Structures are given as C-alpha cells and as structure tokens.
Amino acid sequence: MASLQSQYGKPLHILDLPNEILAQIFVYVKDPPYYEEGLPWGLNHHTDSSVEYIKVIRLVCRRFRDESSHLLLTAVSVSMNSASLARLDEISRHPLIARGIQTVILSLRFFAFDLATEFYSCFLPYQWRRVRSSIRELQTVMPIPNIREYEGSEYARIISKTRRILDSWNKLAGNNEHSSFDREDRRNVRLIKRAHEEYRQAYLEQERVRTNGTFLQVVADAVARMPIARSLYITGGDTVPEPQCLLLIEGIGNDDLVKYIVRPMEWRDAQEQEIDIVPFELLSQIPLAIHETGVVLTGVNYGIAPMTDYSHLSGGIQNLNGLKTAMRQLTSFTFEPGLDLNPNVYELFDDEEGLRCLQGFVEACTDTDSIQDIRIDMGLLWPNGRVPTLSAGSLLLTRTWPRLRYVFFRGPLHFEELRELYAKLQTRVRVVLETVYLMSGSWVDVLDIMRDNPPPGSDWSYIFCPVGAERDTITDEQEQAIFGDPKTCLSTLYIRGMIRDNPLRQVSQDINDEDGV
C-alpha cells in the first residue's frame, strides 16, 4: 500500500479500491462465504436472501450505496409460480440490480398431480408423515438439557399441539364420517382440507405456467436482459435449504401451518415417495429457450435427484443437437444427477441404458473446446456402500477439451479410464477424486499418474475418501494418514512431489510382508 501511495502521491483508502473488490469485501465482512470448488462465483456467493444485509451496506456511505445495488446481489432464484416469475422479471428490468446478477438459480420443485387430486390416498398420509418427521427432527435438535426445562418450553408447546393435529388427521384417515370428532378435531380437519385446496390451486397455477410456455419464456427473457447473467444452476431442491423442523416452528399458527404444508415437492422427496417427477423435460428446455434469445451461456450446473427414467433426460436427438449449439461457449459444467440421494431408499443403479442416456446428455452439454471446469458426481451408481456394477468414467471421456483446467469426479471408476483421461489432456489439469470407488487397478498407480501430471502453478490434485482396491486392506488409521486432510495428508504430499516415496506402496508392501507374500 505504501508503494501505491507514493505512486499516486496521496493517501489511499478503502474507497479507492475497484468496485468489484469492494463487492467481495462486502461479502467477507458479512460472513466468510461458503465456497464449493467448481461452482461459479455468483453461486458460491449467493446473497439472494440477504436483503437486510444489503440495506445496512447502503447506509454506510454514498459510495457503498452506489455500488451495493448492483454488486452485492450476484444471484437470483426463480421457481415455477407466477409470483416468483414476476419477481425475476422485475429484477431483470431494474437499471442497477440487473447489472450485477451473474447466476440464475432455477428451483424445479413441483406440486405433484397425485397429491393435488387424491386427498385421502395421497395428500393426507403424505402430509401426516412429513409433519411427524419434523417433530422427530425437532426433538433431536432441541437445546433443552433436562426434562424440567422441556416441560415449560416453547418446544413442548409446539410438539404437543402438532401431535394433537396429527391425531385428528389420523382419525380422518380411518373415519370419513367424522362421527367421533370433537371440536378440536373438526378444526384440525378443516385446516388440512383448506391446505389441500390451496395445494390444488398451486398445482393448477404451476401447470399453467409450465405447459403454456410462460415459465420458459419469462426466464429466457429475464436472462437476456441481465448483461452478465450467463450461468445457470438448475436444481430439484430448495434454493436455500433449511431443516423441516425449523419450518414447523415457524408454522405453528394455523395460517402458517397451512403455508408449511403447501410447499412444492423436492425431487428427493418425490423419489422417496415413488412419485413421478413432472418437470424433467425442463433440464434441456431451459438452456434451449435461453439460447433462442441470443444469450451465450458460460456456466451450467445441474444438481438434481435421481430419476426413474433417464431416457426423458435429453428429450430426443433434436434436443441433444440443440443443446450442443446452446452450450457451444460453455466454460463450466457441473452434473450431479444423484444430489441429495437418500441411499436408504434408492436401489443400486445398474441400468446400462440409463447410463448411456446420461452420457449422451453430458456429451451434448460439453461438446465444445471452451470447457475449462467440469464436475461430475455420479454417486447414484454407488448408494449405501453397495458394490457398484457400472463405471461412470466414460462421462469424462466423451471428447478432448483443449482448455480444460479442473476436473472433479465422484463415483465408480476404472484406473484405465483415468489413464485414458490423462492421455487425452492437452493442458496441465487439476484433478480431484473424492469418494471414488476404484473398480479395477490400484490406488498406488492412481497416485503415481497424478504425481506425473501435476497442475500448473500453486494448484494441486488430490484424493479424498477413496474406496475399493487396496484401500479395503489398510486400517482406518493408515487411511487417515494417507488420505485424510487433502492439504497435508501423505498422498497429497506425494502427488505434489514433496515426498519421494509413494506412501500407499510402502503400506501395501508391509501388508504383503506380514502375509508372507
């Protein structure tokens, strides 16, 4: 700073920093941001819900006020309903705020047809299970040290009232005549029926904006109006996840409880309830619609729960060809088709045709020389620790990317597929293997090949939580020493060239010596 002051001939202050650096300082002042490697800045620094924070920044001084309007709000979320679409449209037309939006987050949570049309067989039992689960979750997180404090607490009141509501719903499920209902039962029955009617109306509105093209058109036009909004994050979950039990605390009043019940379903929940996911076609339609407005996307991130039929993913050959065109200047691609996977209810994925559909979709999205960062999470091929039957390594081998800088991979993999990936590389690339099941080959060889192909500069490749091959023969203590902290563990030190000997080779040799091999 002193050298800069002498260069400019005057004292320099924080307000002399460029606006973009000021914006990043604002984020850190609020809270050190959560950063997930491989995701774009606009998504990692998502301040869509920080309205109060932005207000405070604007009150500091005139300069902060002028810059905070368009530099603090870097991402905006949208869902499949008229209110959310209207909000996105308004933001995209704002002369200041629209200039700072980098990422549009699309939540494809949906109101399910079965729940909207079948009260007794679907809606009532689903909501009963959901509220009961929230009670159990609340009981596990209560900061109550003893039973005496619990009995007089707000938690006890919430749980007691909610259990009484569940009792009434349980009566309703087994007795449609209402003959044994008392006054409170009838009030609780009216509440759930009111909630169902609101759910049904929300479903009808969703289907209207989905089927008549309103959702796609509003999103595409809004993205086109925002000059630097060139990244998408498409998810089947909530944009700001929060524990169900906290929602229950907020929703203990009747009106709020109805609001809690009338929420769109996340794809994970649909998978668990064996309900068909309706808006899967939007995964390809969204980037296609945006492309038709003339916008060139640079980042697309898919974070979705597993689907029952992956043949619907692409929407046919015509859509795949359209995706190739829409993604022709993509630099960052993330594909997580098993996000929020519940391994307790999801069966082992062994559908070769489904994997080919997934590969075709990834190939269409990444069929461009401009790709620099690619993140593939195929944990769905390996749920609940079961031995996988299919490898996802082919998703990294669809073509050569001459500008590639970063690869993140999770899922089953053959060593030969990793070797082929390195053979295809035209640049030095940082490779991160996290929770990878090595289906064939050895981790010793994986360490060697990663050491022989270091990324440029101060970056480093690493392995975290490996499974399969010789990892299954070493102790947990050895695993922690070799693959523990990605910054300081022995495997990282070896890959970075900081130690000479492959630590896993030495451990494997010791095991062989003990076995008399």
SEKE-926494 format. One record per residue (C-alpha): residue in three letters; x, y, z; residue number from 1. Coordinates in nm, 2 decimals. Layout:
BEGIN
REC res      u      v      w   n
REC ala      X      Y      Z NUM
...
END
This chain:
BEGIN
REC res      u      v      w   n
REC met   0.00   0.00   0.00   1
REC ala   0.29   0.24   0.08   2
REC ser   0.44   0.20  -0.27   3
REC leu   0.10   0.26  -0.42   4
REC gln   0.06   0.58  -0.21   5
REC ser   0.40   0.71  -0.33   6
REC gln   0.30   0.63  -0.69   7
REC tyr  -0.03   0.82  -0.66   8
REC gly   0.11   1.10  -0.44   9
REC lys  -0.18   1.08  -0.19  10
REC pro  -0.30   0.85   0.09  11
REC leu  -0.51   0.57  -0.03  12
REC his  -0.82   0.44   0.15  13
REC ile  -1.07   0.15   0.11  14
REC leu  -1.29   0.36  -0.11  15
REC asp  -1.01   0.38  -0.37  16
REC leu  -1.04   0.01  -0.44  17
REC pro  -1.21  -0.11  -0.76  18
REC asn  -1.58  -0.17  -0.72  19
REC glu  -1.55  -0.54  -0.78  20
REC ile  -1.30  -0.58  -0.49  21
REC leu  -1.53  -0.37  -0.27  22
REC ala  -1.81  -0.61  -0.35  23
REC gln  -1.61  -0.91  -0.24  24
REC ile  -1.51  -0.73   0.08  25
REC phe  -1.88  -0.67   0.15  26
REC val  -1.94  -1.05   0.13  27
REC tyr  -1.65  -1.13   0.36  28
REC val  -1.75  -0.86   0.61  29
REC lys  -2.09  -1.02   0.64  30
REC asp  -1.96  -1.37   0.68  31
REC pro  -1.67  -1.58   0.53  32
REC pro  -1.85  -1.73   0.23  33
REC tyr  -1.91  -2.10   0.18  34
REC tyr  -1.71  -2.19  -0.13  35
REC glu  -1.76  -2.51  -0.32  36
REC glu  -1.49  -2.58  -0.57  37
REC gly  -1.61  -2.60  -0.93  38
REC leu  -1.91  -2.37  -0.89  39
REC pro  -1.92  -2.02  -1.03  40
REC trp  -1.86  -1.71  -0.81  41
REC gly  -2.22  -1.60  -0.84  42
REC leu  -2.35  -1.93  -0.70  43
REC asn  -2.09  -1.97  -0.43  44
REC his  -2.16  -1.61  -0.31  45
REC his  -2.53  -1.63  -0.33  46
REC thr  -2.68  -1.33  -0.15  47
REC asp  -3.03  -1.36  -0.28  48
REC ser  -3.18  -1.38   0.07  49
REC ser  -2.96  -1.10   0.22  50
REC val  -3.19  -0.81   0.17  51
REC glu  -3.13  -0.67   0.52  52
REC tyr  -2.76  -0.70   0.48  53
REC ile  -2.77  -0.50   0.16  54
REC lys  -2.98  -0.23   0.33  55
REC val  -2.71  -0.20   0.60  56
REC ile  -2.43  -0.17   0.35  57
REC arg  -2.62   0.10   0.16  58
REC leu  -2.64   0.31   0.48  59
REC val  -2.26   0.32   0.54  60
REC cys  -2.17   0.59   0.29  61
REC arg  -2.27   0.73  -0.05  62
REC arg  -2.01   0.52  -0.23  63
REC phe  -2.12   0.20  -0.07  64
REC arg  -2.48   0.29  -0.15  65
REC asp  -2.40   0.34  -0.52  66
REC glu  -2.21   0.02  -0.56  67
REC ser  -2.41  -0.21  -0.33  68
REC ser  -2.72  -0.20  -0.55  69
REC his  -2.57  -0.40  -0.84  70
REC leu  -2.26  -0.56  -0.69  71
REC leu  -2.40  -0.73  -0.38  72
REC leu  -2.68  -0.92  -0.54  73
REC thr  -2.49  -1.17  -0.76  74
REC ala  -2.76  -1.44  -0.79  75
REC val  -3.13  -1.46  -0.81  76
REC ser  -3.36  -1.76  -0.78  77
REC val  -3.68  -1.85  -0.95  78
REC ser  -3.95  -2.12  -0.91  79
REC met  -4.24  -2.24  -1.12  80
REC asn  -4.51  -1.99  -1.00  81
REC ser  -4.64  -1.66  -1.10  82
REC ala  -4.51  -1.46  -0.80  83
REC ser  -4.15  -1.59  -0.84  84
REC leu  -4.16  -1.52  -1.22  85
REC ala  -4.29  -1.17  -1.16  86
REC arg  -4.00  -1.11  -0.91  87
REC leu  -3.74  -1.23  -1.16  88
REC asp  -3.89  -1.02  -1.43  89
REC glu  -3.88  -0.71  -1.20  90
REC ile  -3.52  -0.77  -1.10  91
REC ser  -3.42  -0.82  -1.46  92
REC arg  -3.57  -0.48  -1.55  93
REC his  -3.41  -0.29  -1.26  94
REC pro  -3.15  -0.05  -1.40  95
REC leu  -2.89  -0.12  -1.12  96
REC ile  -2.96  -0.46  -0.98  97
REC ala  -2.98  -0.63  -1.31  98
REC arg  -2.62  -0.53  -1.39  99
REC gly  -2.48  -0.74  -1.11 100
REC ile  -2.67  -1.07  -1.15 101
REC gln  -2.42  -1.34  -1.26 102
REC thr  -2.62  -1.66  -1.19 103
REC val  -2.99  -1.76  -1.22 104
REC ile  -3.08  -2.04  -0.98 105
REC leu  -3.38  -2.24  -1.11 106
REC ser  -3.56  -2.45  -0.85 107
REC leu  -3.77  -2.71  -1.02 108
REC arg  -3.95  -2.82  -0.71 109
REC phe  -4.31  -2.91  -0.81 110
REC phe  -4.66  -2.96  -0.69 111
REC ala  -4.74  -3.32  -0.76 112
REC phe  -5.05  -3.44  -0.95 113
REC asp  -5.12  -3.72  -0.72 114
REC leu  -5.12  -3.50  -0.41 115
REC ala  -5.33  -3.24  -0.58 116
REC thr  -5.60  -3.48  -0.69 117
REC glu  -5.60  -3.76  -0.43 118
REC phe  -5.68  -3.63  -0.08 119
REC tyr  -5.73  -3.95   0.12 120
REC ser  -5.49  -4.18  -0.06 121
REC cys  -5.20  -3.95  -0.12 122
REC phe  -5.22  -3.60   0.03 123
REC leu  -5.33  -3.68   0.38 124
REC pro  -5.09  -3.96   0.45 125
REC tyr  -4.80  -3.78   0.29 126
REC gln  -4.85  -3.47   0.50 127
REC trp  -4.90  -3.67   0.81 128
REC arg  -4.57  -3.85   0.76 129
REC arg  -4.40  -3.52   0.68 130
REC val  -4.52  -3.34   0.99 131
REC arg  -4.44  -3.64   1.21 132
REC ser  -4.09  -3.65   1.07 133
REC ser  -4.05  -3.28   1.15 134
REC ile  -4.15  -3.34   1.51 135
REC arg  -3.89  -3.62   1.54 136
REC glu  -3.63  -3.39   1.39 137
REC leu  -3.72  -3.11   1.63 138
REC gln  -3.68  -3.34   1.92 139
REC thr  -3.32  -3.43   1.81 140
REC val  -3.21  -3.07   1.79 141
REC met  -3.38  -2.91   2.09 142
REC pro  -3.13  -2.73   2.31 143
REC ile  -3.31  -2.84   2.63 144
REC pro  -3.07  -3.00   2.89 145
REC asn  -3.33  -3.16   3.11 146
REC ile  -3.70  -3.27   3.12 147
REC arg  -3.80  -3.00   3.37 148
REC glu  -3.69  -2.72   3.13 149
REC tyr  -3.85  -2.90   2.84 150
REC glu  -4.20  -2.92   3.00 151
REC gly  -4.23  -2.55   3.02 152
REC ser  -4.06  -2.46   2.69 153
REC glu  -4.19  -2.34   2.36 154
REC tyr  -4.07  -2.67   2.21 155
REC ala  -4.30  -2.87   2.43 156
REC arg  -4.59  -2.65   2.33 157
REC ile  -4.52  -2.69   1.96 158
REC ile  -4.47  -3.06   1.98 159
REC ser  -4.79  -3.11   2.19 160
REC lys  -5.01  -2.90   1.96 161
REC thr  -4.86  -3.07   1.65 162
REC arg  -4.92  -3.42   1.79 163
REC arg  -5.28  -3.33   1.86 164
REC ile  -5.32  -3.22   1.50 165
REC leu  -5.17  -3.54   1.38 166
REC asp  -5.42  -3.74   1.60 167
REC ser  -5.70  -3.56   1.43 168
REC trp  -5.56  -3.63   1.08 169
REC asn  -5.52  -3.99   1.18 170
REC lys  -5.88  -4.01   1.28 171
REC leu  -5.98  -3.86   0.95 172
REC ala  -5.78  -4.12   0.76 173
REC gly  -5.97  -4.40   0.93 174
REC asn  -6.32  -4.24   0.97 175
REC asn  -6.46  -4.03   0.69 176
REC glu  -6.79  -3.99   0.88 177
REC his  -6.65  -3.76   1.14 178
REC ser  -6.89  -3.90   1.40 179
REC ser  -6.63  -3.93   1.68 180
REC phe  -6.47  -3.59   1.62 181
REC asp  -6.46  -3.33   1.89 182
REC arg  -6.44  -2.96   1.83 183
REC glu  -6.06  -2.95   1.80 184
REC asp  -6.06  -3.25   1.56 185
REC arg  -6.30  -3.06   1.33 186
REC arg  -6.08  -2.75   1.34 187
REC asn  -5.78  -2.96   1.25 188
REC val  -5.97  -3.14   0.97 189
REC arg  -6.07  -2.80   0.83 190
REC leu  -5.71  -2.70   0.84 191
REC ile  -5.58  -2.99   0.63 192
REC lys  -5.87  -2.97   0.38 193
REC arg  -5.80  -2.60   0.34 194
REC ala  -5.43  -2.68   0.29 195
REC his  -5.53  -2.94   0.02 196
REC glu  -5.74  -2.68  -0.17 197
REC glu  -5.46  -2.43  -0.17 198
REC tyr  -5.22  -2.71  -0.28 199
REC arg  -5.46  -2.80  -0.56 200
REC gln  -5.48  -2.43  -0.67 201
REC ala  -5.10  -2.41  -0.66 202
REC tyr  -5.07  -2.72  -0.88 203
REC leu  -5.31  -2.57  -1.14 204
REC glu  -5.11  -2.25  -1.15 205
REC gln  -4.78  -2.44  -1.18 206
REC glu  -4.92  -2.64  -1.47 207
REC arg  -5.05  -2.33  -1.64 208
REC val  -4.71  -2.15  -1.64 209
REC arg  -4.53  -2.48  -1.73 210
REC thr  -4.75  -2.61  -2.01 211
REC asn  -4.82  -2.28  -2.19 212
REC gly  -4.45  -2.19  -2.21 213
REC thr  -4.47  -1.89  -1.97 214
REC phe  -4.21  -2.02  -1.73 215
REC leu  -3.95  -2.08  -2.01 216
REC gln  -4.03  -1.75  -2.18 217
REC val  -4.01  -1.53  -1.87 218
REC val  -3.68  -1.70  -1.76 219
REC ala  -3.52  -1.67  -2.10 220
REC asp  -3.62  -1.31  -2.15 221
REC ala  -3.50  -1.21  -1.80 222
REC val  -3.16  -1.37  -1.85 223
REC ala  -3.13  -1.19  -2.18 224
REC arg  -3.20  -0.85  -2.01 225
REC met  -2.92  -0.91  -1.75 226
REC pro  -2.59  -0.83  -1.91 227
REC ile  -2.36  -1.07  -1.71 228
REC ala  -2.61  -1.34  -1.61 229
REC arg  -2.45  -1.62  -1.80 230
REC ser  -2.46  -1.90  -1.55 231
REC leu  -2.74  -2.13  -1.45 232
REC tyr  -2.79  -2.35  -1.15 233
REC ile  -3.08  -2.59  -1.21 234
REC thr  -3.19  -2.79  -0.90 235
REC gly  -3.47  -3.01  -0.80 236
REC gly  -3.44  -2.89  -0.44 237
REC asp  -3.48  -2.57  -0.24 238
REC thr  -3.25  -2.28  -0.33 239
REC val  -3.20  -2.21   0.04 240
REC pro  -3.23  -2.55   0.22 241
REC glu  -3.34  -2.54   0.58 242
REC pro  -3.44  -2.81   0.83 243
REC gln  -3.80  -2.91   0.82 244
REC cys  -3.82  -2.87   1.20 245
REC leu  -3.74  -2.50   1.17 246
REC leu  -4.02  -2.46   0.92 247
REC leu  -4.25  -2.63   1.17 248
REC ile  -4.16  -2.39   1.45 249
REC glu  -4.25  -2.10   1.22 250
REC gly  -4.57  -2.27   1.11 251
REC ile  -4.74  -2.35   1.45 252
REC gly  -5.02  -2.09   1.39 253
REC asn  -5.29  -2.22   1.16 254
REC asp  -5.22  -1.99   0.87 255
REC asp  -4.85  -2.06   0.89 256
REC leu  -4.91  -2.43   0.92 257
REC val  -5.11  -2.43   0.60 258
REC lys  -4.82  -2.24   0.44 259
REC tyr  -4.58  -2.50   0.57 260
REC ile  -4.79  -2.78   0.42 261
REC val  -4.85  -2.61   0.08 262
REC arg  -4.49  -2.64  -0.03 263
REC pro  -4.37  -2.77  -0.36 264
REC met  -4.20  -3.11  -0.35 265
REC glu  -3.83  -3.16  -0.39 266
REC trp  -3.71  -3.42  -0.63 267
REC arg  -3.56  -3.62  -0.35 268
REC asp  -3.90  -3.64  -0.18 269
REC ala  -4.06  -3.75  -0.50 270
REC gln  -3.81  -4.03  -0.53 271
REC glu  -3.87  -4.14  -0.18 272
REC gln  -4.25  -4.13  -0.22 273
REC glu  -4.23  -4.30  -0.56 274
REC ile  -4.40  -4.01  -0.73 275
REC asp  -4.31  -3.94  -1.09 276
REC ile  -4.11  -3.62  -1.14 277
REC val  -4.31  -3.39  -1.37 278
REC pro  -4.07  -3.12  -1.49 279
REC phe  -3.77  -3.33  -1.60 280
REC glu  -3.81  -3.20  -1.96 281
REC leu  -3.71  -2.86  -1.83 282
REC leu  -3.35  -2.98  -1.78 283
REC ser  -3.29  -2.94  -2.16 284
REC gln  -3.56  -2.69  -2.24 285
REC ile  -3.43  -2.42  -2.01 286
REC pro  -3.09  -2.37  -2.18 287
REC leu  -3.25  -2.41  -2.52 288
REC ala  -3.50  -2.14  -2.45 289
REC ile  -3.23  -1.90  -2.33 290
REC his  -3.02  -1.98  -2.64 291
REC glu  -3.31  -1.88  -2.86 292
REC thr  -3.29  -1.52  -2.71 293
REC gly  -2.93  -1.49  -2.83 294
REC val  -2.77  -1.54  -2.49 295
REC val  -2.44  -1.73  -2.48 296
REC leu  -2.42  -1.94  -2.16 297
REC thr  -2.08  -1.99  -2.00 298
REC gly  -2.18  -2.20  -1.69 299
REC val  -2.45  -2.46  -1.64 300
REC asn  -2.48  -2.66  -1.32 301
REC tyr  -2.73  -2.95  -1.27 302
REC gly  -2.80  -3.05  -0.91 303
REC ile  -3.09  -3.30  -0.92 304
REC ala  -3.22  -3.61  -0.75 305
REC pro  -3.22  -3.94  -0.94 306
REC met  -3.50  -4.00  -1.19 307
REC thr  -3.68  -4.33  -1.27 308
REC asp  -3.63  -4.30  -1.64 309
REC tyr  -3.33  -4.13  -1.79 310
REC ser  -3.45  -4.16  -2.14 311
REC his  -3.65  -3.85  -2.08 312
REC leu  -3.34  -3.65  -1.99 313
REC ser  -3.24  -3.54  -2.34 314
REC gly  -3.58  -3.50  -2.50 315
REC gly  -3.46  -3.68  -2.82 316
REC ile  -3.19  -3.63  -3.08 317
REC gln  -3.32  -3.29  -3.18 318
REC asn  -3.29  -3.16  -2.83 319
REC leu  -2.94  -3.31  -2.80 320
REC asn  -2.83  -3.13  -3.11 321
REC gly  -2.99  -2.81  -2.98 322
REC leu  -2.80  -2.85  -2.65 323
REC lys  -2.47  -2.88  -2.84 324
REC thr  -2.54  -2.54  -3.00 325
REC ala  -2.67  -2.38  -2.69 326
REC met  -2.36  -2.48  -2.49 327
REC arg  -2.10  -2.40  -2.76 328
REC gln  -1.92  -2.15  -2.54 329
REC leu  -1.96  -2.32  -2.21 330
REC thr  -1.66  -2.29  -1.98 331
REC ser  -1.80  -2.45  -1.66 332
REC phe  -2.02  -2.76  -1.63 333
REC thr  -2.15  -2.94  -1.32 334
REC phe  -2.36  -3.26  -1.34 335
REC glu  -2.49  -3.41  -1.01 336
REC pro  -2.78  -3.64  -1.10 337
REC gly  -2.77  -3.80  -0.76 338
REC leu  -2.77  -3.48  -0.55 339
REC asp  -2.95  -3.53  -0.21 340
REC leu  -2.96  -3.90  -0.28 341
REC asn  -3.11  -4.10   0.01 342
REC pro  -2.92  -4.43   0.00 343
REC asn  -3.17  -4.60   0.23 344
REC val  -3.45  -4.59  -0.03 345
REC tyr  -3.25  -4.58  -0.36 346
REC glu  -3.17  -4.91  -0.52 347
REC leu  -2.84  -4.99  -0.68 348
REC phe  -2.82  -4.83  -1.02 349
REC asp  -2.74  -5.10  -1.28 350
REC asp  -2.93  -4.97  -1.58 351
REC glu  -2.68  -4.96  -1.87 352
REC glu  -2.93  -4.79  -2.10 353
REC gly  -2.99  -4.53  -1.84 354
REC leu  -2.62  -4.47  -1.81 355
REC arg  -2.60  -4.43  -2.19 356
REC cys  -2.87  -4.17  -2.17 357
REC leu  -2.68  -3.98  -1.90 358
REC gln  -2.36  -4.00  -2.11 359
REC gly  -2.54  -3.87  -2.42 360
REC phe  -2.67  -3.57  -2.22 361
REC val  -2.33  -3.49  -2.07 362
REC glu  -2.17  -3.53  -2.41 363
REC ala  -2.42  -3.28  -2.57 364
REC cys  -2.36  -3.03  -2.29 365
REC thr  -1.98  -3.05  -2.30 366
REC asp  -1.92  -3.09  -2.68 367
REC thr  -1.72  -2.77  -2.70 368
REC asp  -1.35  -2.67  -2.69 369
REC ser  -1.43  -2.39  -2.45 370
REC ile  -1.48  -2.62  -2.14 371
REC gln  -1.24  -2.53  -1.86 372
REC asp  -1.40  -2.67  -1.55 373
REC ile  -1.60  -3.00  -1.53 374
REC arg  -1.76  -3.15  -1.22 375
REC ile  -1.92  -3.50  -1.24 376
REC asp  -2.09  -3.65  -0.93 377
REC met  -2.22  -4.00  -1.01 378
REC gly  -2.26  -4.12  -0.65 379
REC leu  -2.60  -4.26  -0.76 380
REC leu  -2.41  -4.55  -0.91 381
REC trp  -2.29  -4.65  -0.57 382
REC pro  -2.56  -4.59  -0.30 383
REC asn  -2.53  -4.70   0.06 384
REC gly  -2.19  -4.86   0.03 385
REC arg  -2.30  -5.13  -0.21 386
REC val  -2.06  -5.26  -0.47 387
REC pro  -2.12  -5.07  -0.80 388
REC thr  -2.17  -5.27  -1.12 389
REC leu  -2.13  -4.97  -1.36 390
REC ser  -1.84  -4.72  -1.40 391
REC ala  -1.91  -4.35  -1.46 392
REC gly  -1.56  -4.30  -1.60 393
REC ser  -1.70  -4.28  -1.96 394
REC leu  -1.85  -3.94  -1.87 395
REC leu  -1.50  -3.80  -1.86 396
REC leu  -1.40  -3.95  -2.19 397
REC thr  -1.67  -3.81  -2.43 398
REC arg  -1.41  -3.59  -2.60 399
REC thr  -1.09  -3.39  -2.56 400
REC trp  -1.12  -3.04  -2.40 401
REC pro  -0.81  -2.84  -2.50 402
REC arg  -0.87  -2.56  -2.25 403
REC leu  -0.95  -2.79  -1.95 404
REC arg  -0.81  -2.67  -1.62 405
REC tyr  -1.01  -2.85  -1.35 406
REC val  -1.18  -3.19  -1.31 407
REC phe  -1.38  -3.30  -1.01 408
REC phe  -1.51  -3.66  -1.00 409
REC arg  -1.72  -3.87  -0.76 410
REC gly  -1.84  -4.22  -0.83 411
REC pro  -1.72  -4.56  -0.96 412
REC leu  -1.42  -4.55  -1.19 413
REC his  -1.17  -4.79  -1.36 414
REC phe  -0.80  -4.70  -1.35 415
REC glu  -0.77  -4.74  -1.72 416
REC glu  -1.04  -4.47  -1.77 417
REC leu  -0.84  -4.24  -1.55 418
REC arg  -0.52  -4.32  -1.75 419
REC glu  -0.71  -4.25  -2.08 420
REC leu  -0.83  -3.92  -1.94 421
REC tyr  -0.47  -3.81  -1.86 422
REC ala  -0.36  -3.94  -2.21 423
REC lys  -0.62  -3.71  -2.37 424
REC leu  -0.52  -3.40  -2.18 425
REC gln  -0.37  -3.12  -2.38 426
REC thr  -0.30  -2.90  -2.08 427
REC arg  -0.20  -2.94  -1.72 428
REC val  -0.51  -3.00  -1.52 429
REC arg  -0.61  -3.01  -1.16 430
REC val  -0.79  -3.34  -1.08 431
REC val  -0.98  -3.40  -0.76 432
REC leu  -1.11  -3.75  -0.69 433
REC glu  -1.35  -3.75  -0.40 434
REC thr  -1.53  -4.06  -0.27 435
REC val  -1.43  -4.26  -0.58 436
REC tyr  -1.48  -4.64  -0.59 437
REC leu  -1.19  -4.79  -0.79 438
REC met  -1.35  -5.08  -0.97 439
REC ser  -1.02  -5.21  -1.12 440
REC gly  -0.65  -5.12  -1.09 441
REC ser  -0.47  -4.99  -0.78 442
REC trp  -0.46  -4.67  -0.59 443
REC val  -0.09  -4.70  -0.59 444
REC asp  -0.10  -4.64  -0.97 445
REC val  -0.35  -4.36  -0.93 446
REC leu  -0.11  -4.18  -0.70 447
REC asp   0.17  -4.23  -0.95 448
REC ile  -0.02  -4.10  -1.25 449
REC met  -0.14  -3.79  -1.06 450
REC arg   0.21  -3.72  -0.95 451
REC asp   0.34  -3.75  -1.30 452
REC asn   0.07  -3.50  -1.43 453
REC pro   0.08  -3.20  -1.19 454
REC pro  -0.15  -2.90  -1.24 455
REC pro   0.02  -2.56  -1.31 456
REC gly   0.12  -2.30  -1.05 457
REC ser   0.03  -2.35  -0.69 458
REC asp  -0.27  -2.57  -0.75 459
REC trp  -0.26  -2.94  -0.66 460
REC ser  -0.45  -3.25  -0.74 461
REC tyr  -0.57  -3.48  -0.45 462
REC ile  -0.77  -3.78  -0.35 463
REC phe  -1.02  -3.78  -0.07 464
REC cys  -1.21  -4.08   0.09 465
REC pro  -1.11  -4.34  -0.17 466
REC val  -1.28  -4.68  -0.17 467
REC gly  -1.20  -5.01  -0.34 468
REC ala  -0.88  -5.19  -0.44 469
REC glu  -0.61  -5.18  -0.17 470
REC arg  -0.80  -4.91   0.04 471
REC asp  -1.00  -5.21   0.17 472
REC thr  -0.69  -5.37   0.31 473
REC ile  -0.55  -5.08   0.52 474
REC thr  -0.66  -4.97   0.86 475
REC asp  -0.86  -4.66   0.93 476
REC glu  -0.55  -4.50   1.09 477
REC gln  -0.35  -4.57   0.78 478
REC glu  -0.63  -4.43   0.56 479
REC gln  -0.64  -4.11   0.77 480
REC ala  -0.26  -4.06   0.74 481
REC ile  -0.25  -4.13   0.37 482
REC phe  -0.58  -3.98   0.25 483
REC gly  -0.70  -3.76   0.54 484
REC asp  -0.66  -3.38   0.51 485
REC pro  -0.64  -3.30   0.14 486
REC lys  -0.39  -3.03   0.21 487
REC thr  -0.14  -3.22   0.44 488
REC cys  -0.20  -3.59   0.40 489
REC leu   0.07  -3.82   0.27 490
REC ser  -0.10  -3.89  -0.07 491
REC thr  -0.12  -3.51  -0.14 492
REC leu   0.24  -3.46  -0.04 493
REC tyr   0.34  -3.74  -0.27 494
REC ile   0.13  -3.61  -0.56 495
REC arg   0.28  -3.26  -0.51 496
REC gly   0.63  -3.40  -0.52 497
REC met   0.70  -3.31  -0.16 498
REC ile   0.80  -3.66  -0.05 499
REC arg   0.98  -3.92  -0.26 500
REC asp   0.81  -4.25  -0.18 501
REC asn   0.45  -4.35  -0.26 502
REC pro   0.30  -4.39   0.09 503
REC leu   0.05  -4.65  -0.02 504
REC arg   0.31  -4.86  -0.20 505
REC gln   0.50  -4.88   0.13 506
REC val   0.19  -4.98   0.33 507
REC ser   0.09  -5.24   0.07 508
REC gln   0.44  -5.39   0.08 509
REC asp   0.43  -5.41   0.46 510
REC ile   0.09  -5.59   0.44 511
REC asn   0.24  -5.84   0.19 512
REC asp   0.54  -5.90   0.41 513
REC glu   0.31  -5.97   0.71 514
REC asp   0.12  -6.22   0.49 515
REC gly   0.44  -6.38   0.38 516
REC val   0.39  -6.29   0.02 517
END
